[in-house]
């Protein structure tokens, strides 16, 4: 299901959006290798690495939005 970014994030506490809230998102991922147009990448610190280290990479790959 495709949704607008603003609608996906509106219920998050302390939600602040910079940029186009009408960008269409088709999927949400935490794996930077899956970031591409239409994808919302969520940067989290996990046991295998820290997603914050991959922000430049996901933007280069054309990721539509990032939560950090």
MDAnalysis code that builds the backbone (N, CA, C; Angstrom):
import MDAnalysis as mda
import numpy as np

u = mda.Universe.empty(204, n_residues=68, atom_resindex=np.repeat(np.arange(68), 3), trajectory=True)
u.add_TopologyAttr("name", ["N", "CA", "C"] * 68)
u.add_TopologyAttr("resid", np.arange(1, 69))
u.add_TopologyAttr("resname", ["UNK", "UNK", "UNK", "UNK", "UNK", "UNK", "UNK", "UNK", "UNK", "UNK", "UNK", "UNK", "UNK", "UNK", "UNK", "UNK", "UNK", "UNK", "UNK", "UNK", "UNK", "UNK", "UNK", "UNK", "UNK", "UNK", "UNK", "UNK", "UNK", "UNK", "UNK", "UNK", "UNK", "UNK", "UNK", "UNK", "UNK", "UNK", "UNK", "UNK", "UNK", "UNK", "UNK", "UNK", "UNK", "UNK", "UNK", "UNK", "UNK", "UNK", "UNK", "UNK", "UNK", "UNK", "UNK", "UNK", "UNK", "UNK", "UNK", "UNK", "UNK", "UNK", "UNK", "UNK", "UNK", "UNK", "UNK", "UNK"])
u.atoms.positions = np.array([
    [0.838, -1.170, 0.000],
    [0.000, 0.000, 0.000],
    [0.893, 1.247, 0.000],
    [0.615, 2.173, -0.855],
    [1.378, 3.418, -0.961],
    [0.677, 4.499, -0.137],
    [1.478, 5.207, 0.680],
    [0.928, 6.299, 1.510],
    [1.837, 7.510, 1.431],
    [1.255, 8.656, 1.718],
    [2.054, 9.880, 1.803],
    [2.879, 9.846, 3.080],
    [4.092, 10.353, 3.004],
    [5.006, 10.381, 4.131],
    [4.394, 11.037, 5.364],
    [3.768, 12.184, 5.188],
    [3.165, 12.907, 6.313],
    [2.118, 12.082, 7.034],
    [1.347, 11.309, 6.307],
    [0.321, 10.465, 6.917],
    [0.941, 9.286, 7.661],
    [2.045, 8.763, 7.154],
    [2.721, 7.651, 7.827],
    [3.314, 8.074, 9.173],
    [3.831, 9.285, 9.238],
    [4.578, 9.732, 10.414],
    [3.771, 10.555, 11.408],
    [2.559, 10.918, 11.082],
    [1.812, 11.883, 11.892],
    [1.577, 11.450, 13.336],
    [1.558, 10.168, 13.637],
    [1.288, 9.703, 14.998],
    [2.548, 9.441, 15.828],
    [3.706, 9.723, 15.267],
    [4.944, 9.550, 16.025],
    [5.095, 10.665, 17.053],
    [5.563, 10.327, 18.264],
    [5.805, 11.392, 19.250],
    [6.941, 12.300, 18.775],
    [6.826, 13.566, 19.065],
    [7.844, 14.554, 18.681],
    [8.109, 14.567, 17.180],
    [7.091, 14.319, 16.412],
    [7.186, 14.269, 14.956],
    [7.528, 15.641, 14.385],
    [8.599, 15.689, 13.614],
    [8.980, 16.893, 12.883],
    [9.373, 16.462, 11.481],
    [8.787, 17.082, 10.501],
    [9.066, 16.723, 9.120],
    [9.691, 17.894, 8.402],
    [10.806, 17.626, 7.759],
    [11.445, 18.621, 6.900],
    [11.333, 18.106, 5.473],
    [10.841, 18.923, 4.600],
    [10.716, 18.505, 3.211],
    [9.270, 18.266, 2.824],
    [9.100, 17.527, 1.766],
    [7.791, 17.303, 1.161],
    [7.012, 16.211, 1.892],
    [5.959, 16.577, 2.589],
    [5.160, 15.599, 3.332],
    [4.285, 14.758, 2.411],
    [4.197, 15.128, 1.140],
    [3.354, 14.387, 0.195],
    [4.124, 13.350, -0.618],
    [5.398, 13.167, -0.316],
    [6.196, 12.150, -0.997],
    [5.527, 10.789, -0.771],
    [5.437, 9.985, -1.820],
    [4.776, 8.687, -1.713],
    [5.761, 7.607, -1.283],
    [5.351, 6.827, -0.284],
    [6.182, 5.768, 0.282],
    [5.497, 4.428, 0.044],
    [6.245, 3.485, -0.543],
    [5.683, 2.162, -0.821],
    [6.163, 1.109, 0.170],
    [7.291, 1.372, 0.834],
    [7.777, 0.426, 1.842],
    [8.699, 1.132, 2.825],
    [8.888, 0.487, 3.968],
    [9.746, 1.001, 5.036],
    [10.802, -0.059, 5.320],
    [12.078, 0.360, 5.350],
    [13.169, -0.584, 5.586],
    [14.156, -0.038, 6.605],
    [14.877, -0.944, 7.246],
    [15.973, -0.561, 8.129],
    [17.301, -1.073, 7.571],
    [17.255, -1.795, 6.469],
    [18.440, -2.336, 5.801],
    [18.814, -1.391, 4.660],
    [19.948, -0.745, 4.776],
    [20.359, 0.259, 3.784],
    [20.485, -0.328, 2.381],
    [20.732, -1.614, 2.267],
    [20.862, -2.247, 0.948],
    [19.541, -2.271, 0.193],
    [18.431, -2.083, 0.903],
    [17.104, -2.117, 0.286],
    [16.551, -0.725, -0.018],
    [17.325, 0.300, 0.287],
    [16.883, 1.681, 0.072],
    [16.888, 2.004, -1.416],
    [15.759, 2.541, -1.891],
    [15.595, 2.922, -3.292],
    [14.442, 3.907, -3.383],
    [14.175, 4.449, -4.555],
    [13.041, 5.371, -4.677],
    [11.743, 4.731, -4.174],
    [10.951, 5.521, -3.470],
    [9.693, 5.042, -2.915],
    [9.818, 4.422, -1.539],
    [11.038, 4.362, -1.017],
    [11.304, 3.700, 0.262],
    [11.601, 4.720, 1.355],
    [11.081, 4.451, 2.550],
    [11.410, 5.203, 3.765],
    [12.434, 4.380, 4.522],
    [13.637, 4.918, 4.698],
    [14.696, 4.238, 5.452],
    [14.663, 4.724, 6.891],
    [14.626, 3.775, 7.827],
    [14.638, 4.091, 9.249],
    [16.018, 3.732, 9.790],
    [16.766, 4.745, 10.217],
    [18.120, 4.542, 10.733],
    [18.043, 4.199, 12.217],
    [18.405, 2.969, 12.543],
    [18.398, 2.520, 13.934],
    [19.745, 1.904, 14.273],
    [20.066, 1.924, 15.545],
    [21.276, 1.278, 16.022],
    [20.906, -0.150, 16.400],
    [21.527, -1.108, 15.732],
    [21.232, -2.511, 15.978],
    [22.454, -3.270, 16.454],
    [22.309, -4.564, 16.586],
    [23.426, -5.391, 17.056],
    [24.498, -5.555, 15.986],
    [24.105, -5.442, 14.709],
    [25.065, -5.617, 13.623],
    [25.620, -4.328, 13.065],
    [25.158, -3.203, 13.524],
    [25.641, -1.928, 13.004],
    [24.682, -0.808, 13.348],
    [25.049, 0.386, 12.937],
    [24.263, 1.580, 13.216],
    [23.800, 2.187, 11.900],
    [22.488, 2.194, 11.679],
    [21.921, 2.711, 10.442],
    [22.266, 4.158, 10.166],
    [22.607, 4.901, 11.204],
    [22.981, 6.307, 11.024],
    [24.243, 6.445, 10.172],
    [25.072, 5.412, 10.139],
    [26.308, 5.452, 9.350],
    [26.044, 5.311, 7.853],
    [24.818, 4.968, 7.486],
    [24.486, 4.705, 6.087],
    [23.603, 5.777, 5.450],
    [23.431, 6.894, 6.111],
    [22.538, 7.934, 5.601],
    [22.971, 8.457, 4.226],
    [24.248, 8.730, 4.051],
    [24.722, 9.206, 2.744],
    [24.463, 8.161, 1.660],
    [24.679, 6.901, 1.994],
    [24.478, 5.812, 1.040],
    [23.026, 5.713, 0.589],
    [22.087, 5.761, 1.519],
    [20.674, 5.597, 1.134],
    [20.185, 6.783, 0.305],
    [20.703, 7.963, 0.581],
    [20.340, 9.137, -0.221],
    [20.882, 8.966, -1.638],
    [22.111, 8.499, -1.762],
    [22.713, 8.258, -3.074],
    [21.925, 7.209, -3.857],
    [21.380, 6.218, -3.166],
    [20.605, 5.163, -3.794],
    [19.215, 5.624, -4.205],
    [18.848, 6.861, -3.839],
    [17.570, 7.414, -4.252],
    [16.431, 7.222, -3.281],
    [16.753, 6.831, -2.069],
    [15.734, 6.650, -1.032],
    [14.870, 7.912, -0.935],
    [13.554, 7.742, -0.795],
    [12.648, 8.880, -0.820],
    [12.607, 9.668, 0.475],
    [12.879, 9.002, 1.622],
    [12.810, 9.677, 2.919],
    [13.613, 8.887, 3.942],
    [14.012, 9.585, 5.012],
    [14.797, 8.979, 6.078],
    [14.230, 9.417, 7.428],
    [14.115, 8.456, 8.345],
    [13.778, 8.743, 9.739],
    [15.032, 8.466, 10.545],
    [15.436, 9.425, 11.364],
    [16.623, 9.220, 12.204],
    [16.436, 9.829, 13.549],
])
